[in-house]
Amino acid sequence: MGQFKLVVIDDEPLIRIGLPSVIRRIAPQWEVVGTAANGFEGLELIDAVRPDLAIIDISMPQMDGIALYAELKKRREAPYCIVLSGHSEFEYVRSMLRMGVLDYLIKPIEDNRILSQLRQVENMVLEDFRRKLVENEQNRQLSEYWVHQLIHGNLYGVEECERQLRQLGIPASSMCYALCAVHFDIPAEEEKSRGTYRFFLFKTAQELIKDNGIAIQGEDGRIVLLLWSDRAELADELVTSFEGQFVAFVHEFSKVSVTVGSSAVFDSFSRFREAWSHAKLALHAAIDNRNKQDQGLIARVKQYIGNNLNNNLSLQNAADHVHMNANYLSEVFKQSTGQNFIDYVIEQRIELAKRLLEDDRLKLYEISQMVGYQSSKHFTALFKKVVGILPSDYKRLIGK
């Protein structure tokens, strides 16, 4: 969680200016995200910024605090509310307390009083946050179980699985669906962090699909996505959009190689298992196709390296040449060649240097520059590190 958020709704300009100033001074963990001068403006503000707390004046024009709170009570999710009141309005305060407001503040407002109430709200908001995390995780695990039953299980029929998923908030009638299977490969040196990478991919997938589907952990370590829409063409667009955004995002921000296989759109949970089979077949085909593309990619990169050994070679330059993300190229290159990019470049430069050392007409500094090193001292040290002897000794050795 970030800062706690609150709004101040009061028709007095002095309160709308002064109270936020006081709160910023005594409770910097709270951010005043807006103010409003009446209940109508307050409702619009609350809908727009979704605060944790609304501090509401009772007496306001157009819509007073009582009417505003009554309207908020109808909402499924509403902020905690504290009432602002003058001494003469205490009967109204009692009425709002009976309606369920958290507490009240008497004008003029004392710093220690508002600070005490803010701390109370902080604890309540944090407890709500923890409870939602637990509920969301429980719902996710239950959804995961029933989706697995549809894909693999024989304990329950389709109708029971559909009923259970509907209770968990997954639309199960008059909808179109698609299944996606996500496979990922991580660098060998990062194998110990596989769980962390899976969590990163899982959360990324969840964020991309938002309210249009769910992501669950597959039994084979893959990630499974169930996407839905009320129209077949929109469901198909969701799949295409997810595949493109997900692969691009992961390649941009990690060294993980991901592949997605998707089913055709289907309109009944009775076709769930068939759709999953199609998604897996599509995934295997995509992996094969990606491997072929990767081999062609590596061949182009090797050619680029061979043609530019005398120039400034970098992973980013090579990635730009083949229009590929540098992180992804780094991982694919190592998987294909068994070497990281820079080690391969050094190896090729040293091999070229060996051939050039056979030519007695070339000076050492010329050879150094021809293989991409402006400093002959650096080239000499690198040559000895790779070959085991100095370039001059190597030249004498081949001369014999």
KEKE-3310 file (N, C-alpha, C; in steps of 0.2 Angstrom, whole numbers, plus 5000, padded with zeros to 4 digits):
npx = (5004:5002:5002:4989:4973:4962:4947:4941:4925:4916:4907:4913:4926:4938:4939:4941:4953:4961:4961:4966:4979:4983:4982:4992:5003:5003:5001:5009:5008:4996:4987:4979:4968:4958:4946:4929:4914:4901:4888:4885:4896:4905:4901:4905:4918:4923:4919:4929:4942:4942:4944:4951:4946:4933:4930:4917:4906:4891:4881:4878:4875:4863:4866:4867:4877:4871:4862:4872:4880:4870:4868:4881:4880:4873:4882:4893:4907:4913:4921:4928:4919:4920:4912:4910:4906:4896:4894:4880:4874:4873:4863:4860:4873:4872:4862:4869:4879:4871:4868:4880:4892:4909:4915:4916:4920:4922:4920:4930:4943:4953:4971:4976:4965:4960:4971:4971:4960:4963:4973:4966:4958:4968:4972:4960:4959:4971:4968:4957:4963:4972:4962:4956:4966:4968:4955:4955:4965:4960:4949:4956:4963:4952:4946:4956:4956:4943:4944:4955:4948:4939:4948:4956:4950:4940:4931:4920:4905:4903:4893:4892:4905:4904:4894:4900:4911:4904:4899:4910:4912:4915:4909:4897:4888:4880:4892:4908:4923:4941:4956:4972:4989:5004:5021:5037:5054:5069:5085:5099:5107:5099:5090:5088:5079:5067:5054:5052:5052:5041:5031:5032:5028:5015:5008:5010:5002:4990:4988:4987:4975:4965:4949:4944:4946:4954:4970:4978:4988:4996:4996:5007:5017:5016:5007:4990:4977:4961:4950:4937:4922:4907:4905:4910:4920:4926:4932:4941:4949:4954:4962:4972:4977:4982:4992:5002:5005:5009:5020:5029:5031:5037:5049:5054:5057:5064:5074:5068:5061:5046:5032:5016:5002:4986:4968:4955:4940:4927:4910:4904:4906:4906:4915:4927:4938:4942:4946:4957:4966:4968:4974:4986:4992:4993:5002:5014:5016:5020:5031:5040:5040:5046:5058:5064:5064:5073:5085:5087:5088:5100:5109:5110:5114:5127:5133:5133:5141:5153:5156:5159:5170:5180:5174:5165:5158:5143:5130:5118:5119:5119:5107:5099:5101:5095:5083:5078:5074:5086:5089:5081:5088:5101:5098:5093:5104:5114:5108:5108:5122:5129:5138:5140:5136:5147:5158:5158:5161:5174:5180:5179:5186:5199:5202:5202:5213:5223:5224:5228:5240:5249:5253:5267:5268:5260:5259:5259:5250:5242:5235:5229:5220:5212:5205:5196:5201:5207:5218:5233:5240:5229:5224:5234:5235:5222:5223:5233:5226:5216:5222:5234:5247:5258:5254:5266:5274:5266:5266:5280:5279:5271:5278:5289)
npy = (4994:5012:5029:5033:5039:5053:5063:5080:5087:5100:5116:5127:5138:5140:5129:5119:5123:5125:5113:5102:5107:5106:5092:5087:5092:5086:5072:5065:5053:5053:5057:5071:5070:5077:5090:5096:5106:5103:5090:5084:5087:5080:5067:5064:5067:5057:5045:5047:5047:5037:5037:5032:5038:5049:5065:5074:5088:5092:5102:5108:5116:5111:5097:5089:5083:5072:5067:5064:5054:5044:5041:5036:5025:5016:5011:4998:4998:5009:5024:5025:5036:5052:5064:5082:5095:5108:5114:5116:5107:5094:5084:5080:5074:5063:5057:5053:5045:5034:5030:5025:5031:5033:5042:5058:5076:5091:5107:5122:5112:5101:5097:5085:5077:5075:5068:5057:5051:5048:5039:5028:5025:5022:5009:5002:5002:4995:4983:4979:4978:4968:4958:4957:4953:4940:4934:4936:4927:4915:4914:4913:4901:4892:4895:4890:4877:4872:4875:4867:4855:4855:4854:4843:4834:4821:4820:4828:4834:4844:4853:4855:4861:4872:4879:4881:4889:4900:4905:4910:4921:4921:4923:4912:4910:4913:4918:4920:4911:4909:4899:4901:4895:4897:4895:4896:4899:4901:4909:4898:4900:4906:4897:4894:4904:4902:4901:4914:4920:4914:4919:4933:4932:4927:4938:4948:4943:4943:4956:4961:4955:4959:4962:4954:4940:4926:4921:4906:4894:4881:4863:4858:4867:4877:4893:4896:4903:4909:4917:4929:4935:4944:4943:4934:4939:4949:4941:4934:4945:4949:4938:4940:4952:4950:4941:4948:4959:4953:4945:4955:4964:4955:4952:4964:4968:4958:4943:4932:4919:4918:4909:4908:4899:4897:4893:4891:4901:4897:4893:4886:4878:4864:4861:4863:4855:4850:4862:4865:4856:4860:4872:4868:4861:4871:4879:4870:4870:4884:4885:4876:4884:4896:4891:4888:4901:4907:4901:4905:4919:4919:4915:4926:4936:4930:4932:4946:4949:4943:4951:4963:4963:4972:4984:4993:4983:4978:4971:4977:4984:4973:4968:4978:4978:4966:4969:4966:4963:4967:4960:4948:4943:4941:4930:4920:4919:4913:4901:4895:4895:4892:4901:4917:4933:4942:4934:4926:4935:4940:4927:4926:4937:4934:4923:4928:4936:4927:4922:4933:4936:4927:4934:4942:4955:4963:4974:4973:4983:4986:4974:4973:4984:4980:4969:4975:4982:4996:4999:4992:4986:4982:4972:4963:4958:4952:4943:4934:4930:4922:4913:4909:4912:4926:4937:4939:4928:4918:4921:4918:4904:4899:4902:4894)
npz = (5000:4997:5002:5014:5009:5008:5008:5009:5013:5013:5014:5018:5014:5021:5029:5019:5015:5026:5034:5026:5026:5040:5041:5033:5040:5052:5050:5039:5032:5027:5012:5006:4994:4987:4988:4991:4989:4992:4994:4982:4973:4981:4980:4967:4968:4977:4969:4959:4965:4975:4990:5006:5017:5021:5026:5032:5031:5040:5038:5022:5006:4993:4994:5009:5023:5029:5019:5009:5015:5017:5003:5001:5008:5001:4992:4986:4989:5000:5007:5024:5035:5043:5053:5052:5063:5070:5087:5089:5081:5086:5087:5074:5072:5081:5074:5062:5067:5072:5059:5055:5053:5056:5066:5074:5072:5081:5077:5082:5075:5084:5084:5091:5092:5078:5074:5082:5077:5064:5065:5070:5059:5050:5055:5053:5039:5035:5041:5033:5021:5023:5025:5013:5005:5010:5007:4993:4989:4994:4986:4973:4974:4976:4963:4955:4958:4954:4940:4937:4939:4928:4918:4920:4930:4937:4947:4948:4939:4924:4926:4940:4942:4935:4942:4954:4950:4946:4958:4963:4956:4942:4926:4920:4910:4894:4889:4880:4879:4881:4882:4888:4887:4896:4894:4901:4900:4909:4913:4915:4926:4934:4940:4953:4956:4951:4956:4960:4948:4942:4950:4946:4933:4934:4941:4932:4921:4927:4930:4917:4911:4920:4923:4914:4915:4923:4931:4934:4942:4933:4934:4928:4930:4922:4917:4917:4908:4909:4899:4895:4887:4882:4869:4854:4845:4853:4863:4856:4852:4865:4868:4858:4861:4874:4872:4864:4872:4884:4880:4875:4886:4896:4889:4889:4902:4908:4908:4905:4894:4886:4880:4872:4870:4863:4864:4852:4852:4863:4868:4879:4895:4894:4883:4888:4891:4879:4873:4881:4877:4864:4866:4872:4861:4852:4860:4860:4846:4844:4852:4845:4833:4838:4842:4829:4824:4833:4830:4817:4820:4828:4819:4811:4820:4823:4810:4809:4820:4815:4804:4810:4818:4820:4824:4836:4846:4854:4865:4864:4852:4843:4846:4841:4828:4824:4827:4840:4858:4870:4882:4879:4868:4874:4882:4873:4865:4873:4876:4864:4860:4871:4876:4883:4876:4875:4878:4867:4857:4861:4859:4845:4840:4845:4838:4825:4826:4828:4815:4808:4814:4807:4797:4792:4789:4796:4810:4828:4834:4823:4821:4833:4832:4821:4826:4834:4845:4852:4861:4861:4872:4880:4871:4871:4884:4885:4875:4880:4891:4885:4876:4882:4880:4875:4861:4854:4857:4852:4839:4836:4838:4829:4818:4818)
capx = (5000:5005:4999:4982:4970:4956:4945:4937:4919:4914:4906:4917:4933:4943:4940:4944:4960:4965:4961:4971:4986:4984:4984:4999:5008:5003:5000:5011:5006:4989:4987:4972:4967:4953:4941:4922:4910:4894:4887:4885:4903:4908:4900:4909:4925:4924:4919:4934:4948:4941:4948:4950:4942:4929:4928:4911:4902:4884:4877:4880:4870:4862:4866:4870:4881:4867:4860:4878:4881:4865:4870:4887:4879:4871:4888:4896:4913:4913:4926:4926:4917:4920:4907:4912:4900:4897:4890:4873:4871:4874:4857:4862:4878:4869:4858:4873:4882:4867:4868:4886:4898:4914:4916:4914:4925:4918:4924:4936:4946:4960:4976:4977:4958:4960:4977:4969:4955:4967:4977:4961:4956:4974:4972:4955:4961:4976:4965:4953:4968:4974:4957:4955:4972:4966:4949:4957:4969:4956:4945:4960:4964:4946:4945:4961:4954:4938:4947:4958:4943:4936:4953:4959:4947:4934:4927:4914:4903:4904:4888:4895:4911:4901:4890:4905:4914:4899:4898:4917:4912:4917:4903:4897:4882:4880:4898:4913:4929:4947:4961:4979:4994:5010:5027:5043:5061:5073:5092:5101:5110:5093:5086:5086:5074:5061:5048:5051:5050:5034:5026:5032:5024:5008:5006:5010:4997:4984:4987:4985:4969:4961:4942:4942:4948:4958:4976:4979:4995:4995:4999:5014:5022:5014:5002:4984:4973:4954:4948:4930:4919:4900:4905:4916:4925:4930:4936:4947:4953:4957:4968:4978:4980:4986:4998:5006:5007:5013:5027:5033:5032:5041:5055:5057:5059:5067:5078:5063:5058:5039:5028:5009:4997:4979:4963:4949:4935:4922:4905:4902:4911:4907:4920:4933:4944:4944:4949:4963:4970:4969:4979:4992:4994:4995:5009:5019:5018:5023:5038:5044:5041:5050:5065:5066:5065:5078:5091:5088:5091:5107:5114:5110:5119:5134:5135:5134:5148:5159:5157:5160:5174:5185:5171:5163:5152:5139:5124:5113:5120:5117:5100:5096:5102:5090:5076:5076:5075:5093:5088:5079:5094:5106:5096:5093:5111:5117:5105:5110:5129:5133:5142:5136:5137:5153:5163:5158:5164:5181:5183:5180:5191:5205:5203:5204:5220:5228:5225:5232:5247:5252:5255:5273:5268:5256:5262:5254:5245:5238:5231:5224:5214:5208:5200:5192:5204:5211:5224:5237:5241:5223:5223:5239:5233:5216:5226:5236:5221:5212:5227:5239:5254:5258:5254:5273:5276:5261:5269:5286:5277:5268:5284:5293)
capy = (5000:5018:5033:5033:5044:5056:5069:5084:5089:5106:5122:5133:5138:5140:5122:5115:5125:5124:5106:5098:5109:5103:5085:5086:5093:5081:5065:5065:5047:5054:5062:5074:5069:5082:5093:5097:5111:5101:5083:5082:5087:5075:5060:5064:5066:5050:5040:5048:5046:5031:5038:5028:5041:5056:5070:5077:5092:5091:5107:5110:5117:5107:5090:5090:5078:5066:5064:5062:5048:5040:5039:5032:5018:5011:5009:4992:5000:5016:5026:5027:5043:5056:5070:5088:5098:5113:5112:5117:5102:5088:5080:5078:5070:5057:5053:5050:5040:5029:5027:5021:5035:5031:5046:5065:5081:5097:5113:5121:5105:5100:5093:5078:5074:5073:5063:5050:5047:5046:5033:5023:5024:5018:5002:4999:5001:4990:4977:4978:4976:4961:4953:4956:4948:4933:4932:4935:4921:4909:4913:4911:4894:4889:4895:4886:4870:4870:4875:4860:4849:4855:4852:4836:4830:4816:4820:4832:4835:4851:4858:4857:4865:4879:4882:4883:4895:4906:4908:4914:4928:4919:4922:4905:4909:4918:4921:4916:4910:4906:4897:4902:4891:4901:4892:4900:4897:4906:4907:4892:4903:4909:4892:4894:4909:4900:4903:4921:4922:4912:4924:4939:4931:4927:4944:4952:4941:4945:4964:4963:4953:4963:4959:4950:4933:4924:4917:4901:4890:4875:4858:4856:4873:4883:4897:4895:4909:4909:4924:4929:4941:4942:4942:4929:4943:4952:4936:4933:4951:4949:4934:4943:4958:4948:4938:4953:4964:4949:4944:4961:4966:4951:4953:4971:4969:4952:4938:4926:4918:4916:4907:4907:4895:4899:4889:4894:4904:4892:4896:4881:4874:4857:4861:4866:4850:4850:4869:4865:4851:4864:4877:4864:4860:4878:4880:4866:4873:4890:4883:4874:4889:4900:4888:4889:4908:4909:4898:4910:4925:4918:4915:4933:4939:4928:4935:4953:4949:4942:4957:4969:4962:4978:4989:4993:4978:4977:4967:4982:4985:4967:4967:4983:4975:4961:4971:4961:4966:4965:4954:4942:4941:4938:4923:4915:4918:4909:4894:4892:4894:4889:4906:4923:4937:4945:4929:4924:4941:4939:4921:4927:4942:4931:4918:4932:4939:4922:4921:4939:4935:4923:4939:4946:4962:4967:4976:4971:4988:4985:4968:4975:4988:4976:4965:4979:4985:5002:4998:4985:4983:4978:4966:4958:4955:4948:4937:4929:4927:4917:4908:4906:4915:4932:4937:4938:4921:4914:4922:4914:4897:4897:4903:4888)
capz = (5000:4997:5007:5015:5005:5011:5005:5014:5009:5017:5011:5021:5010:5026:5031:5014:5014:5032:5037:5023:5028:5046:5041:5030:5045:5058:5048:5032:5029:5023:5006:5004:4986:4984:4992:4988:4993:4994:4993:4975:4971:4985:4977:4961:4970:4980:4964:4955:4968:4979:4996:5012:5022:5019:5031:5029:5035:5040:5034:5016:5002:4988:4997:5015:5025:5030:5012:5006:5019:5015:4997:5001:5011:4995:4988:4988:4992:5002:5012:5031:5035:5049:5052:5054:5066:5075:5093:5088:5076:5089:5086:5068:5073:5084:5069:5058:5071:5071:5052:5054:5052:5061:5072:5073:5074:5083:5075:5079:5076:5088:5081:5093:5090:5071:5073:5085:5073:5058:5067:5070:5052:5047:5058:5050:5032:5035:5042:5027:5016:5025:5024:5006:5002:5011:5003:4986:4988:4995:4979:4968:4975:4974:4956:4952:4959:4949:4933:4936:4938:4921:4913:4921:4935:4935:4953:4947:4932:4921:4929:4947:4941:4932:4947:4959:4947:4945:4964:4964:4952:4935:4922:4917:4905:4889:4888:4876:4883:4878:4886:4886:4891:4896:4895:4901:4901:4913:4912:4919:4932:4938:4941:4960:4957:4947:4960:4960:4941:4941:4953:4942:4927:4936:4943:4926:4918:4931:4929:4910:4909:4924:4925:4908:4915:4929:4929:4939:4942:4930:4937:4925:4931:4917:4919:4913:4909:4906:4897:4893:4885:4880:4861:4852:4842:4858:4866:4851:4853:4871:4867:4853:4864:4879:4869:4862:4878:4889:4878:4874:4893:4899:4886:4890:4909:4911:4904:4904:4887:4886:4874:4874:4866:4865:4861:4849:4857:4864:4872:4884:4899:4892:4879:4892:4891:4872:4872:4884:4872:4858:4869:4873:4854:4850:4863:4857:4839:4845:4855:4839:4828:4841:4841:4823:4823:4837:4826:4812:4823:4831:4813:4809:4825:4822:4804:4811:4824:4810:4799:4813:4823:4820:4826:4843:4846:4860:4864:4862:4844:4839:4847:4837:4821:4822:4830:4846:4865:4872:4887:4876:4864:4878:4885:4867:4862:4878:4876:4858:4859:4877:4878:4883:4870:4875:4878:4860:4853:4862:4856:4838:4839:4846:4832:4819:4828:4827:4808:4806:4816:4802:4791:4795:4787:4801:4816:4833:4835:4818:4822:4838:4829:4816:4829:4838:4852:4851:4865:4860:4878:4882:4867:4873:4890:4883:4871:4884:4895:4882:4873:4887:4879:4872:4854:4851:4858:4847:4832:4835:4839:4822:4813:4818)
cpx = (5004:5002:4992:4979:4963:4954:4941:4931:4916:4913:4910:4924:4939:4944:4943:4951:4964:4966:4966:4978:4988:4986:4990:5005:5009:5003:5002:5010:4999:4990:4980:4972:4962:4949:4934:4918:4903:4893:4888:4892:4907:4907:4904:4916:4927:4924:4926:4941:4948:4946:4947:4946:4939:4928:4923:4907:4895:4880:4881:4875:4869:4861:4870:4874:4877:4864:4866:4880:4876:4866:4876:4885:4876:4876:4891:4903:4913:4918:4923:4924:4917:4916:4911:4906:4901:4893:4883:4870:4872:4869:4858:4868:4876:4866:4863:4877:4878:4867:4874:4892:4903:4915:4914:4920:4921:4923:4924:4939:4953:4964:4976:4970:4958:4966:4975:4964:4958:4970:4972:4959:4962:4973:4966:4956:4966:4973:4960:4957:4970:4968:4955:4960:4970:4960:4951:4961:4965:4952:4949:4961:4958:4945:4950:4959:4948:4940:4951:4954:4940:4942:4955:4955:4941:4929:4920:4912:4904:4899:4890:4900:4909:4898:4895:4909:4910:4899:4905:4917:4914:4910:4903:4891:4882:4886:4902:4919:4935:4952:4968:4984:5000:5016:5032:5049:5065:5080:5094:5104:5105:5089:5083:5080:5068:5055:5046:5049:5043:5029:5026:5028:5017:5005:5005:5004:4990:4982:4984:4978:4963:4954:4940:4944:4952:4964:4977:4986:4993:4998:5006:5019:5020:5009:4996:4980:4966:4951:4941:4927:4912:4900:4911:4922:4929:4934:4942:4952:4957:4963:4974:4981:4984:4992:5004:5009:5011:5020:5031:5035:5038:5048:5058:5060:5062:5071:5074:5061:5051:5036:5021:5006:4990:4974:4959:4944:4929:4916:4901:4907:4911:4913:4927:4939:4947:4948:4956:4968:4972:4975:4986:4996:4997:5002:5015:5021:5022:5030:5042:5045:5046:5057:5068:5068:5072:5085:5092:5091:5098:5112:5115:5115:5126:5137:5137:5140:5154:5161:5159:5165:5179:5181:5169:5157:5149:5133:5118:5113:5118:5110:5096:5096:5097:5083:5073:5078:5082:5093:5086:5085:5099:5104:5096:5100:5115:5114:5107:5117:5133:5137:5138:5139:5145:5159:5164:5162:5171:5184:5184:5185:5198:5207:5205:5211:5225:5229:5229:5239:5252:5255:5261:5273:5264:5259:5256:5249:5240:5233:5226:5218:5210:5204:5196:5195:5209:5218:5227:5239:5235:5222:5228:5237:5227:5219:5229:5231:5218:5217:5232:5246:5253:5257:5261:5275:5272:5264:5275:5284:5275:5273:5288:5290)
cpy = (5006:5022:5032:5039:5047:5062:5073:5087:5094:5112:5128:5133:5137:5133:5118:5117:5123:5117:5101:5100:5106:5095:5083:5087:5088:5074:5065:5058:5047:5059:5064:5074:5073:5085:5095:5102:5109:5093:5080:5081:5081:5068:5059:5063:5059:5045:5041:5045:5040:5032:5032:5031:5048:5059:5074:5082:5091:5096:5110:5111:5112:5099:5090:5083:5071:5063:5061:5055:5042:5037:5034:5025:5013:5008:5002:4993:5007:5018:5026:5034:5046:5062:5076:5092:5103:5111:5112:5111:5095:5082:5076:5073:5063:5053:5050:5045:5033:5026:5024:5025:5033:5035:5053:5070:5087:5103:5118:5114:5105:5095:5086:5074:5071:5067:5057:5047:5045:5039:5027:5021:5020:5011:4999:4997:4996:4983:4975:4975:4969:4956:4952:4952:4941:4930:4931:4929:4915:4908:4911:4904:4890:4889:4890:4879:4868:4871:4869:4854:4849:4853:4845:4831:4826:4816:4823:4833:4843:4855:4860:4862:4872:4882:4885:4889:4901:4909:4912:4920:4927:4919:4916:4904:4915:4921:4917:4916:4908:4904:4898:4898:4895:4896:4897:4897:4902:4904:4902:4895:4906:4904:4892:4900:4908:4902:4910:4923:4920:4917:4931:4938:4931:4933:4948:4950:4943:4952:4965:4961:4957:4959:4955:4942:4932:4920:4912:4897:4883:4869:4856:4862:4879:4887:4896:4901:4907:4916:4923:4936:4939:4942:4938:4934:4947:4947:4935:4939:4951:4944:4937:4948:4956:4945:4943:4957:4960:4948:4950:4964:4962:4952:4959:4971:4963:4948:4932:4925:4915:4914:4906:4903:4896:4894:4894:4897:4898:4895:4891:4878:4867:4856:4863:4861:4850:4857:4869:4861:4856:4869:4874:4863:4866:4880:4877:4868:4879:4889:4881:4880:4894:4898:4889:4896:4910:4906:4903:4917:4924:4918:4922:4937:4937:4931:4943:4954:4948:4948:4963:4968:4968:4984:4988:4989:4977:4973:4971:4983:4979:4967:4972:4981:4970:4963:4967:4965:4963:4959:4948:4939:4938:4931:4918:4914:4913:4902:4891:4890:4891:4895:4912:4928:4939:4940:4927:4929:4940:4933:4923:4932:4938:4926:4922:4934:4933:4921:4927:4939:4931:4928:4943:4953:4966:4968:4974:4976:4988:4980:4970:4979:4984:4971:4969:4982:4990:5002:4991:4982:4979:4972:4961:4955:4950:4942:4932:4926:4921:4911:4905:4909:4922:4932:4936:4931:4916:4915:4918:4907:4895:4898:4897:4882)
cpz = (5000:5003:5008:5011:5008:5007:5010:5010:5014:5013:5013:5018:5016:5029:5025:5013:5020:5035:5033:5025:5035:5045:5038:5035:5050:5056:5040:5029:5025:5018:5005:4997:4983:4990:4988:4992:4995:4992:4986:4972:4975:4983:4971:4963:4972:4974:4960:4958:4973:4985:5001:5017:5019:5025:5029:5034:5035:5036:5028:5011:4997:4991:5003:5017:5026:5023:5008:5009:5017:5008:4997:5004:5006:4991:4991:4992:4994:5007:5019:5031:5043:5048:5055:5057:5070:5082:5093:5084:5079:5088:5079:5068:5076:5078:5064:5061:5071:5064:5051:5053:5058:5067:5070:5075:5076:5081:5081:5080:5080:5085:5084:5092:5083:5071:5076:5080:5066:5059:5067:5063:5049:5049:5054:5043:5031:5036:5036:5022:5017:5023:5017:5003:5004:5007:4996:4985:4989:4988:4974:4968:4974:4966:4953:4953:4954:4942:4932:4935:4931:4916:4914:4926:4932:4941:4952:4940:4930:4925:4936:4946:4939:4938:4953:4956:4947:4952:4966:4959:4945:4931:4919:4912:4900:4888:4883:4879:4878:4883:4884:4890:4890:4898:4896:4903:4904:4912:4917:4926:4937:4941:4948:4961:4953:4950:4959:4953:4939:4944:4949:4936:4928:4937:4937:4922:4921:4930:4922:4908:4914:4925:4919:4909:4922:4926:4935:4937:4939:4934:4935:4926:4927:4921:4915:4914:4906:4905:4895:4891:4883:4872:4859:4849:4847:4862:4862:4852:4859:4871:4863:4857:4870:4877:4868:4868:4883:4887:4878:4881:4896:4896:4887:4897:4912:4906:4902:4897:4888:4880:4876:4868:4868:4861:4856:4854:4857:4869:4877:4888:4897:4887:4882:4891:4884:4870:4875:4880:4866:4860:4869:4866:4851:4853:4861:4850:4840:4848:4849:4834:4831:4841:4835:4821:4827:4833:4821:4814:4825:4825:4811:4813:4824:4815:4805:4815:4819:4806:4803:4819:4825:4823:4834:4844:4853:4859:4862:4854:4840:4840:4842:4830:4819:4825:4835:4853:4867:4877:4884:4872:4868:4880:4879:4865:4867:4877:4869:4857:4865:4879:4879:4878:4870:4875:4870:4856:4854:4859:4848:4836:4840:4840:4826:4820:4827:4819:4806:4809:4812:4797:4794:4793:4792:4807:4822:4834:4829:4819:4828:4836:4824:4819:4835:4844:4850:4855:4864:4867:4881:4878:4869:4879:4889:4879:4875:4889:4892:4879:4877:4886:4876:4865:4851:4851:4853:4840:4831:4835:4832:4817:4813:4814)
residu = (MET:GLY:GLN:PHE:LYS:LEU:VAL:VAL:ILE:ASP:ASP:GLU:PRO:LEU:ILE:ARG:ILE:GLY:LEU:PRO:SER:VAL:ILE:ARG:ARG:ILE:ALA:PRO:GLN:TRP:GLU:VAL:VAL:GLY:THR:ALA:ALA:ASN:GLY:PHE:GLU:GLY:LEU:GLU:LEU:ILE:ASP:ALA:VAL:ARG:PRO:ASP:LEU:ALA:ILE:ILE:ASP:ILE:SER:MET:PRO:GLN:MET:ASP:GLY:ILE:ALA:LEU:TYR:ALA:GLU:LEU:LYS:LYS:ARG:ARG:GLU:ALA:PRO:TYR:CYS:ILE:VAL:LEU:SER:GLY:HIS:SER:GLU:PHE:GLU:TYR:VAL:ARG:SER:MET:LEU:ARG:MET:GLY:VAL:LEU:ASP:TYR:LEU:ILE:LYS:PRO:ILE:GLU:ASP:ASN:ARG:ILE:LEU:SER:GLN:LEU:ARG:GLN:VAL:GLU:ASN:MET:VAL:LEU:GLU:ASP:PHE:ARG:ARG:LYS:LEU:VAL:GLU:ASN:GLU:GLN:ASN:ARG:GLN:LEU:SER:GLU:TYR:TRP:VAL:HIS:GLN:LEU:ILE:HIS:GLY:ASN:LEU:TYR:GLY:VAL:GLU:GLU:CYS:GLU:ARG:GLN:LEU:ARG:GLN:LEU:GLY:ILE:PRO:ALA:SER:SER:MET:CYS:TYR:ALA:LEU:CYS:ALA:VAL:HIS:PHE:ASP:ILE:PRO:ALA:GLU:GLU:GLU:LYS:SER:ARG:GLY:THR:TYR:ARG:PHE:PHE:LEU:PHE:LYS:THR:ALA:GLN:GLU:LEU:ILE:LYS:ASP:ASN:GLY:ILE:ALA:ILE:GLN:GLY:GLU:ASP:GLY:ARG:ILE:VAL:LEU:LEU:LEU:TRP:SER:ASP:ARG:ALA:GLU:LEU:ALA:ASP:GLU:LEU:VAL:THR:SER:PHE:GLU:GLY:GLN:PHE:VAL:ALA:PHE:VAL:HIS:GLU:PHE:SER:LYS:VAL:SER:VAL:THR:VAL:GLY:SER:SER:ALA:VAL:PHE:ASP:SER:PHE:SER:ARG:PHE:ARG:GLU:ALA:TRP:SER:HIS:ALA:LYS:LEU:ALA:LEU:HIS:ALA:ALA:ILE:ASP:ASN:ARG:ASN:LYS:GLN:ASP:GLN:GLY:LEU:ILE:ALA:ARG:VAL:LYS:GLN:TYR:ILE:GLY:ASN:ASN:LEU:ASN:ASN:ASN:LEU:SER:LEU:GLN:ASN:ALA:ALA:ASP:HIS:VAL:HIS:MET:ASN:ALA:ASN:TYR:LEU:SER:GLU:VAL:PHE:LYS:GLN:SER:THR:GLY:GLN:ASN:PHE:ILE:ASP:TYR:VAL:ILE:GLU:GLN:ARG:ILE:GLU:LEU:ALA:LYS:ARG:LEU:LEU:GLU:ASP:ASP:ARG:LEU:LYS:LEU:TYR:GLU:ILE:SER:GLN:MET:VAL:GLY:TYR:GLN:SER:SER:LYS:HIS:PHE:THR:ALA:LEU:PHE:LYS:LYS:VAL:VAL:GLY:ILE:LEU:PRO:SER:ASP:TYR:LYS:ARG:LEU:ILE:GLY:LYS)
# end
